C-alpha cells in the first residue's frame, strides 16, 4: 500500500508541476507574462497616480503635480534619459517603452514610461523616461501563493485517491494470495473481492480460470483411472490366455487360444485409437472448412451402420430443404455414426434418423430408438468418457464408453451441441444441432 501510494503521490506532484509550467507558458504566449500582470496589480496605486493624477493635469500643472506626488509618496519618482535603460531592459521592453507603453521592471521594482511623445510637456522630451522606483512588488510572495494553491489542489486529489488505492491494494493482495493458493493446488479457493470493486472482473476471470483448471484436472484423473481400468481387462485376458496357451501346447489344440488373444489385441488397438481421437479433439482449436451436402452425409452414415442394425428396422426421415453445411465432413460423419451405433446397441427393434432445418437456419439431426432410454439423473454424464449405464450389457455389445464423448466434442468444435431427450419411439433421442454459422443453406 505504501509503495503504491508513494509512487502515485510522486506521479501526481510531478504532473501538477508540469501542468503549472505548461499553464504559465500558455498564458504568457496568449495574454502576456503573468508575472508582469501580478506586478502590475501590486503597483496599482502608483499606476493610478501616474495615469489619473499627473497625466490628466494641464500641461502647466504637470511638473507641479509630479513634484507634489513625489513629496507625498514613499516611492521615488525621477525623470531619466532613455539611453540609460538600454542595458538594463530587454529589447522587447525597450520597444514597448519607445511606443509609449507602461513597462514594469520586476527585478528593479520600478515602473517606466516615456515623458513626452508629442512635445506637449514643458519638462522633459521624447528621449526622457519617468521612473518610479521602490514599488511594493513582491513576486516571490505571489509565486508562493500560486505554489500553495497547486499543492492544495494536489492534496485534494490525493485524499480520495488514497482511499481508492487502499481498497485497490487490498484487492491486489487478495488476488496475489489467491494466485499463490491456486499454484499450490487449492483450486476451490474463493477470491474475496467485492463485486463493486474495480478489479472484480479480473477476480472473476481468475476464479473461472481456476474452476476450468479444476474440471480439466478432474477429467484427466477420471480419464486416467478409466483408461487404466479399460486396459487392465484385455491385458489380464492376454496374460490368462498365455498361461492357458502354455498348458495347451502340451498336445492340445492352441488355435482357439490364439484367436482369442488376437481378439484381445484388436480390442486394445481399437481402444487406443478411440483414446487418440478423443485426445485430438480435446486439443483441437480449429477445423477445416469444407462445404458438402447434408443428405449425402446422412445416407453415407446409414450405409456405414446398416450391417450393425441387422435384424432391426433402421429408418430415416429427412426434410427437403437441408441444403449444405460447412465443416469437417469426416468428423461429423463420425459423430452421427457414433449416435447411430449407440442407438442400435440399445434399441429393441426400431431406430430412426431424421434431419431438418430449424427456424433460425440451424441444422438439427436426431437419432431415436425404442430402447429403455436414459434415466434423467444420468443424462448429464452420458457424454463423459468411459461412462456406461449398464457395463455388463455394454461389454456384450462392444464399445468403450467413448462414442458419445467423441460425438459431443465434434459438435462443440462446430459450434453446436448434442441434447438428450425422450423419444417418441419410447427410448432415447439424441439431437445434434449445428448453428447457422456452420450450416450453409
C-alpha positions as CSV (number, residue, x, y, z in Angstrom):
1,X,0.0,0.0,0.0
2,X,2.8,2.5,1.0
3,X,4.7,1.7,-2.2
4,X,1.6,2.1,-4.4
5,X,0.6,5.4,-2.7
6,X,4.1,6.9,-2.7
7,X,4.6,6.3,-6.4
8,X,1.2,7.7,-7.1
9,X,2.0,10.8,-4.9
10,X,5.2,11.4,-6.8
11,X,3.4,11.0,-10.1
12,X,0.7,13.5,-9.2
13,X,3.2,16.1,-7.8
14,X,5.3,15.8,-11.0
15,X,2.1,16.1,-13.1
16,X,1.0,19.2,-11.2
17,X,4.4,20.8,-11.6
18,X,4.5,20.1,-15.3
19,X,0.9,21.4,-15.6
20,X,1.8,24.6,-13.8
21,X,4.7,25.2,-16.1
22,X,2.5,24.5,-19.2
23,X,-0.1,26.9,-17.9
24,X,2.5,29.6,-17.4
25,X,3.8,29.2,-20.9
26,X,0.3,29.1,-22.5
27,X,-0.8,32.2,-20.6
28,X,2.4,34.1,-21.5
29,X,2.0,33.2,-25.1
30,X,-1.6,34.2,-25.3
31,X,-2.1,37.1,-22.8
32,X,1.4,38.2,-21.8
33,X,3.8,37.4,-18.9
34,X,1.6,36.5,-15.9
35,X,4.3,37.7,-13.6
36,X,4.1,41.2,-15.0
37,X,0.4,41.1,-14.6
38,X,0.9,40.2,-10.9
39,X,3.5,43.1,-10.6
40,X,1.1,45.5,-12.3
41,X,-1.7,44.6,-9.8
42,X,0.7,45.1,-6.9
43,X,1.6,48.6,-8.2
44,X,-1.9,49.6,-8.9
45,X,-1.8,52.7,-6.7
46,X,1.3,54.2,-8.4
47,X,0.0,53.4,-11.8
48,X,-3.3,55.2,-11.0
49,X,-1.3,58.2,-9.6
50,X,0.7,58.5,-12.8
51,X,-2.2,57.9,-15.3
52,X,-5.0,59.6,-13.5
53,X,-3.4,62.4,-11.5
54,X,-0.3,63.5,-13.2
55,X,-1.2,62.7,-16.9
56,X,-4.7,64.1,-16.6
57,X,-3.5,67.5,-15.4
58,X,-3.0,70.5,-17.7
59,X,0.5,70.9,-19.2
60,X,1.3,73.9,-17.0
61,X,0.5,71.8,-13.9
62,X,2.3,68.6,-14.9
63,X,5.6,69.5,-13.2
64,X,3.8,70.7,-10.0
65,X,1.7,67.6,-9.8
66,X,4.8,65.4,-10.3
67,X,6.7,67.2,-7.5
68,X,3.6,67.0,-5.3
69,X,3.2,63.3,-5.9
70,X,7.0,62.9,-5.2
71,X,6.7,64.6,-1.9
72,X,3.7,62.7,-0.5
73,X,4.6,59.2,-1.9
74,X,7.0,56.8,-0.3
75,X,8.3,55.8,-3.8
76,X,10.9,57.6,-5.7
77,X,9.9,59.5,-8.9
78,X,12.5,60.8,-11.4
79,X,13.0,61.7,-15.0
80,X,15.9,59.9,-16.5
81,X,17.4,59.6,-20.0
82,X,16.0,56.7,-22.2
83,X,19.5,55.7,-23.2
84,X,20.4,54.9,-19.6
85,X,18.0,51.9,-19.7
86,X,19.3,50.3,-22.9
87,X,21.5,47.8,-21.0
88,X,19.0,47.2,-18.1
89,X,15.9,46.3,-20.2
90,X,15.3,43.6,-22.8
91,X,14.8,44.6,-26.4
92,X,11.1,43.7,-26.2
93,X,10.6,46.0,-23.2
94,X,12.6,48.8,-24.8
95,X,10.4,48.6,-27.9
96,X,7.3,48.8,-25.7
97,X,8.8,51.8,-23.9
98,X,9.5,53.6,-27.1
99,X,5.9,53.1,-28.2
100,X,4.8,54.9,-25.1
101,X,3.6,51.8,-23.2
102,X,4.0,51.5,-19.4
103,X,6.7,49.0,-18.6
104,X,7.4,47.3,-15.3
105,X,10.9,46.3,-14.3
106,X,10.2,43.4,-11.9
107,X,13.8,42.8,-10.7
108,X,14.3,46.6,-10.1
109,X,10.8,47.0,-8.7
110,X,10.4,50.0,-10.9
111,X,7.8,51.5,-13.3
112,X,8.9,53.2,-16.5
113,X,7.2,55.3,-19.2
114,X,8.2,57.9,-21.8
115,X,7.6,61.5,-20.6
116,X,6.6,63.3,-23.8
117,X,5.9,61.8,-27.2
118,X,4.3,64.8,-28.8
119,X,6.2,67.8,-27.3
120,X,3.2,68.8,-25.2
121,X,5.2,68.9,-21.9
122,X,7.3,71.8,-21.0
123,X,9.5,69.5,-18.8
124,X,11.3,66.6,-20.4
125,X,11.5,65.4,-24.0
126,X,10.8,62.3,-26.1
127,X,14.2,60.9,-25.0
128,X,13.3,61.1,-21.3
129,X,11.6,58.5,-19.2
130,X,9.8,58.9,-15.9
131,X,10.9,56.3,-13.5
132,X,9.1,55.3,-10.3
133,X,11.2,53.1,-8.1
134,X,10.6,51.3,-4.8
135,X,7.3,49.8,-5.8
136,X,5.7,47.3,-3.5
137,X,6.3,44.4,-5.9
138,X,6.8,41.0,-4.3
139,X,6.7,38.3,-7.0
140,X,8.1,35.7,-4.6
141,X,5.1,36.0,-2.3
142,X,2.8,35.7,-5.3
143,X,4.7,32.6,-6.5
144,X,4.4,31.1,-3.0
145,X,0.7,31.7,-3.1
146,X,0.4,30.0,-6.5
147,X,2.5,27.1,-5.4
148,X,0.4,26.7,-2.3
149,X,-2.7,26.7,-4.4
150,X,-1.4,23.9,-6.6
151,X,-0.3,21.9,-3.6
152,X,-3.7,22.2,-2.0
153,X,-5.3,21.1,-5.3
154,X,-2.8,18.1,-5.4
155,X,-3.6,17.2,-1.9
156,X,-7.4,17.4,-2.5
157,X,-6.8,15.0,-5.4
158,X,-4.6,12.7,-3.3
159,X,-7.1,12.2,-0.4
160,X,-9.8,10.4,-2.5
161,X,-7.1,8.6,-4.5
162,X,-5.6,7.4,-1.2
163,X,-8.9,5.8,-0.2
164,X,-9.3,4.3,-3.7
165,X,-5.7,3.0,-3.8
166,X,-6.2,1.5,-0.3
167,X,-9.1,-0.7,-1.4
168,X,-7.4,-1.3,-4.7
169,X,-4.3,-2.5,-3.0
170,X,-6.3,-4.8,-0.7
171,X,-7.9,-6.4,-3.8
172,X,-4.5,-6.8,-5.5
173,X,-3.2,-8.5,-2.3
174,X,-6.2,-10.8,-2.3
175,X,-5.5,-11.7,-6.0
176,X,-1.9,-12.3,-5.2
177,X,-2.7,-14.7,-2.3
178,X,-5.3,-16.4,-4.5
179,X,-2.7,-16.9,-7.3
180,X,-0.3,-18.5,-4.8
181,X,-3.1,-20.8,-3.4
182,X,-4.0,-21.8,-7.0
183,X,-0.4,-22.6,-7.7
184,X,-0.4,-24.7,-4.5
185,X,-3.4,-26.7,-5.9
186,X,-6.2,-25.1,-3.9
187,X,-8.4,-24.5,-6.9
188,X,-11.6,-24.4,-4.9
189,X,-10.4,-21.2,-3.1
190,X,-12.9,-18.3,-3.2
191,X,-11.5,-14.9,-4.1
192,X,-12.9,-12.4,-1.6
193,X,-13.3,-9.3,-3.7
194,X,-16.4,-7.1,-3.6
195,X,-18.5,-7.1,-6.7
196,X,-18.3,-3.3,-6.9
197,X,-14.5,-3.2,-6.8
198,X,-12.7,-2.1,-10.0
199,X,-10.7,-5.4,-10.1
200,X,-13.7,-7.6,-9.7
201,X,-13.8,-8.6,-13.4
202,X,-10.2,-9.7,-13.1
203,X,-11.0,-11.6,-9.9
204,X,-14.0,-13.3,-11.7
205,X,-11.8,-14.3,-14.6
206,X,-9.2,-15.8,-12.2
207,X,-12.0,-17.7,-10.4
208,X,-13.4,-19.0,-13.7
209,X,-9.9,-20.0,-14.8
210,X,-9.3,-21.9,-11.6
211,X,-12.6,-23.7,-11.9
212,X,-11.8,-24.7,-15.5
213,X,-8.4,-26.0,-14.5
214,X,-10.0,-27.9,-11.7
215,X,-12.5,-29.5,-14.0
216,X,-9.7,-30.4,-16.5
217,X,-7.7,-32.0,-13.8
218,X,-10.7,-33.9,-12.5
219,X,-11.5,-35.0,-16.1
220,X,-7.8,-36.0,-16.5
221,X,-7.8,-38.0,-13.3
222,X,-11.1,-39.7,-14.2
223,X,-9.8,-40.4,-17.7
224,X,-6.5,-41.9,-16.4
225,X,-8.4,-44.1,-14.0
226,X,-10.8,-45.2,-16.7
227,X,-8.0,-45.9,-19.1
228,X,-6.1,-47.9,-16.6
229,X,-9.2,-49.9,-15.9
230,X,-10.1,-50.5,-19.5
231,X,-6.6,-51.5,-20.4
232,X,-6.3,-53.8,-17.4
233,X,-9.1,-56.1,-18.6
234,X,-7.7,-57.1,-22.1
235,X,-4.2,-57.3,-20.7
236,X,-5.4,-59.6,-17.9
237,X,-7.2,-61.8,-20.5
238,X,-4.0,-61.9,-22.6
239,X,-2.0,-63.0,-19.6
240,X,-4.6,-65.6,-18.8
241,X,-4.6,-66.7,-22.4
242,X,-0.8,-67.0,-22.5
243,X,-0.9,-69.2,-19.4
244,X,-3.6,-71.4,-20.9
245,X,-1.6,-71.5,-24.2
246,X,1.4,-72.7,-22.3
247,X,-0.7,-75.6,-20.9
248,X,-2.4,-76.3,-24.3
249,X,0.9,-76.5,-26.0
250,X,1.4,-79.9,-24.4
251,X,-0.6,-81.7,-27.0
252,X,-4.0,-80.0,-27.1
253,X,-5.1,-77.6,-29.9
254,X,-3.9,-74.0,-29.4
255,X,-5.6,-72.2,-32.3
256,X,-8.7,-71.2,-30.3
257,X,-6.5,-69.6,-27.7
258,X,-4.5,-67.7,-30.3
259,X,-7.8,-66.4,-31.9
260,X,-9.0,-65.2,-28.5
261,X,-5.7,-63.4,-27.9
262,X,-5.8,-61.8,-31.4
263,X,-9.3,-60.6,-30.5
264,X,-7.9,-59.0,-27.2
265,X,-5.1,-57.3,-29.2
266,X,-7.7,-56.0,-31.7
267,X,-9.7,-54.6,-28.7
268,X,-6.6,-52.9,-27.3
269,X,-5.9,-51.3,-30.7
270,X,-9.4,-50.0,-31.1
271,X,-9.3,-48.6,-27.6
272,X,-6.0,-46.8,-28.2
273,X,-7.4,-45.4,-31.5
274,X,-10.5,-44.1,-29.7
275,X,-8.3,-42.5,-27.0
276,X,-6.2,-40.8,-29.6
277,X,-9.2,-39.5,-31.4
278,X,-10.7,-38.1,-28.2
279,X,-7.3,-36.6,-27.2
280,X,-7.0,-34.9,-30.6
281,X,-10.5,-33.4,-30.3
282,X,-9.7,-32.2,-26.8
283,X,-6.8,-30.2,-28.1
284,X,-8.2,-29.1,-31.4
285,X,-8.8,-25.3,-31.9
286,X,-10.0,-25.1,-35.5
287,X,-11.4,-27.3,-38.2
288,X,-11.0,-27.5,-42.0
289,X,-13.9,-25.6,-43.7
290,X,-15.3,-27.9,-46.4
291,X,-18.8,-27.5,-47.8
292,X,-20.8,-30.6,-48.5
293,X,-24.4,-31.7,-48.9
294,X,-26.1,-32.8,-45.7
295,X,-28.3,-35.5,-47.3
296,X,-25.3,-37.2,-48.9
297,X,-23.6,-37.3,-45.5
298,X,-26.6,-38.8,-43.7
299,X,-27.0,-41.5,-46.4
300,X,-23.3,-42.3,-46.0
301,X,-23.8,-42.8,-42.2
302,X,-26.8,-45.0,-42.8
303,X,-24.9,-47.2,-45.2
304,X,-21.9,-47.5,-42.8
305,X,-24.1,-48.7,-39.9
306,X,-26.7,-50.8,-41.7
307,X,-24.7,-54.0,-41.1
308,X,-24.8,-53.3,-37.3
309,X,-28.6,-53.0,-37.5
310,X,-29.1,-56.5,-38.9
311,X,-32.5,-57.8,-37.7
312,X,-33.6,-54.3,-36.7
313,X,-35.6,-51.6,-38.5
314,X,-33.3,-48.6,-39.4
315,X,-35.5,-45.8,-40.9
316,X,-34.8,-42.2,-42.0
317,X,-36.9,-39.1,-42.4
318,X,-35.3,-36.0,-44.0
319,X,-36.9,-32.7,-44.8
320,X,-36.4,-31.4,-48.4
321,X,-34.6,-28.2,-47.6
322,X,-31.4,-29.5,-45.8
323,X,-29.0,-27.8,-48.2
324,X,-25.3,-27.9,-47.4
325,X,-23.1,-27.5,-44.4
326,X,-19.5,-26.1,-43.9
327,X,-17.3,-28.1,-41.6
328,X,-15.2,-31.3,-41.2
329,X,-17.1,-33.9,-43.1
330,X,-15.2,-36.9,-41.7
331,X,-15.7,-35.7,-38.1
332,X,-19.4,-35.0,-38.4
333,X,-19.8,-38.5,-40.1
334,X,-18.0,-40.0,-37.1
335,X,-20.3,-38.1,-34.7
336,X,-23.5,-39.2,-36.4
337,X,-22.2,-42.7,-36.9
338,X,-21.5,-42.9,-33.1
339,X,-25.0,-41.8,-32.3
340,X,-26.5,-44.4,-34.7
341,X,-24.2,-47.1,-33.3
342,X,-25.3,-46.2,-29.7
343,X,-29.0,-46.3,-30.7
344,X,-28.6,-49.7,-32.5
345,X,-26.9,-51.2,-29.4
346,X,-29.7,-50.2,-27.0
347,X,-32.8,-50.4,-29.3
348,X,-35.3,-53.1,-29.1
349,X,-36.2,-53.1,-32.8
350,X,-36.5,-49.6,-34.3
351,X,-34.1,-46.8,-35.0
352,X,-35.0,-43.5,-36.7
353,X,-32.5,-41.0,-38.2
354,X,-34.2,-37.6,-39.0
355,X,-32.9,-34.2,-40.0
356,X,-34.4,-30.8,-40.6
357,X,-33.7,-27.1,-40.6
358,X,-34.8,-25.0,-37.6
359,X,-36.5,-21.6,-37.9
360,X,-33.2,-19.9,-37.3
361,X,-31.4,-21.9,-40.0
362,X,-29.7,-24.3,-37.7
363,X,-29.3,-27.9,-38.8
364,X,-30.8,-30.5,-36.5
365,X,-30.0,-34.2,-36.8
366,X,-31.9,-36.5,-34.5
367,X,-31.3,-40.2,-33.7
368,X,-34.1,-42.1,-31.8
369,X,-34.6,-45.6,-30.6
370,X,-37.2,-47.7,-28.9
371,X,-34.9,-49.0,-26.2
372,X,-35.0,-48.5,-22.4
373,X,-34.0,-44.8,-22.7
374,X,-31.6,-42.9,-20.4
375,X,-32.7,-42.0,-16.8
376,X,-32.9,-38.3,-16.1
377,X,-30.4,-38.4,-13.4
378,X,-27.8,-40.0,-15.7
379,X,-28.3,-37.7,-18.7
380,X,-25.6,-35.2,-17.6
381,X,-23.0,-38.0,-17.5
382,X,-23.6,-40.0,-20.7
383,X,-21.1,-37.8,-22.6
384,X,-18.3,-38.4,-20.1
385,X,-15.5,-40.7,-21.4
386,X,-16.0,-44.4,-20.3
387,X,-19.4,-43.8,-18.7
388,X,-21.8,-46.7,-19.1
389,X,-25.3,-47.1,-17.9
390,X,-25.0,-50.9,-17.9
391,X,-21.4,-52.0,-18.0
392,X,-22.2,-55.7,-18.4
393,X,-24.6,-55.1,-21.3
394,X,-22.1,-52.7,-23.0
395,X,-19.4,-55.3,-22.8
396,X,-21.7,-57.7,-24.6
397,X,-22.4,-55.3,-27.4
398,X,-18.9,-53.9,-27.7
399,X,-17.7,-50.3,-27.2
400,X,-15.7,-48.5,-24.6
401,X,-17.9,-45.6,-23.5
402,X,-16.1,-43.1,-25.7
403,X,-18.5,-42.8,-28.7
404,X,-20.8,-40.2,-27.2
405,X,-17.9,-38.2,-25.8
406,X,-16.3,-38.1,-29.2
407,X,-19.7,-37.1,-30.8
408,X,-20.1,-34.3,-28.2
409,X,-16.6,-32.9,-28.9
410,X,-17.2,-33.0,-32.6
411,X,-20.4,-31.0,-32.1
412,X,-18.7,-28.4,-29.9
413,X,-15.9,-27.9,-32.4
414,X,-18.6,-27.0,-35.0
415,X,-20.1,-24.5,-32.6
416,X,-23.1,-26.8,-31.9
417,X,-24.2,-29.2,-29.2
418,X,-25.9,-32.6,-28.6
419,X,-29.1,-32.7,-26.5
420,X,-30.6,-35.8,-24.9
421,X,-34.4,-36.2,-24.5
422,X,-37.1,-38.8,-24.6
423,X,-38.0,-40.3,-27.9
424,X,-41.5,-40.7,-29.4
425,X,-40.4,-44.3,-30.1
426,X,-40.2,-44.9,-26.3
427,X,-36.4,-44.8,-25.9
428,X,-33.8,-42.0,-26.1
429,X,-33.4,-39.2,-28.6
430,X,-30.0,-37.6,-29.3
431,X,-30.3,-34.3,-31.2
432,X,-27.2,-32.8,-32.9
433,X,-27.6,-29.1,-33.6
434,X,-25.2,-27.1,-35.8
435,X,-25.8,-23.3,-35.7
436,X,-26.3,-21.3,-38.9
437,X,-22.7,-20.1,-38.8
438,X,-21.6,-23.6,-39.6
439,X,-24.6,-24.5,-41.8
440,X,-24.9,-23.2,-45.3
441,X,-28.4,-23.3,-46.9
